[in-house]
């Protein structure tokens, strides 16, 4: 059994479909990373607040806090700024 993650641009109504194997946070983050790699990181994200989205939000917030707590290291800062997680 499989699922799809559906990403819709609210400005242009463009649709992007990603296949996911289950409804876990990790599957959603993987789908979101593939989406961001292909289409670029979105400025705003709206969701139905499913548990996998809430879990993904928590993980991404933890990564953001870690990034902000790191000392200024150019190579780490460069990698994280180019990452599709933000």
Rosetta blueprint (number, residue, H / E / L):
1 X L
2 X L
3 X E
4 X E
5 X E
6 X E
7 X E
8 X E
9 X L
10 X L
11 X L
12 X L
13 X L
14 X L
15 X E
16 X E
17 X E
18 X E
19 X E
20 X E
21 X L
22 X L
23 X L
24 X L
25 X H
26 X H
27 X H
28 X H
29 X H
30 X H
31 X H
32 X H
33 X H
34 X H
35 X H
36 X H
37 X H
38 X H
39 X H
40 X L
41 X L
42 X L
43 X L
44 X L
45 X L
46 X L
47 X L
48 X L
49 X L
50 X L
51 X H
52 X H
53 X H
54 X H
55 X H
56 X H
57 X H
58 X H
59 X H
60 X H
61 X H
62 X H
63 X H
64 X H
65 X H
66 X H
67 X H
68 X H
69 X H
70 X L
71 X L
72 X L
73 X L
74 X H
75 X H
76 X H
77 X H
78 X H
79 X H
80 X H
81 X H
82 X H
83 X L
84 X L
85 X L
86 X L
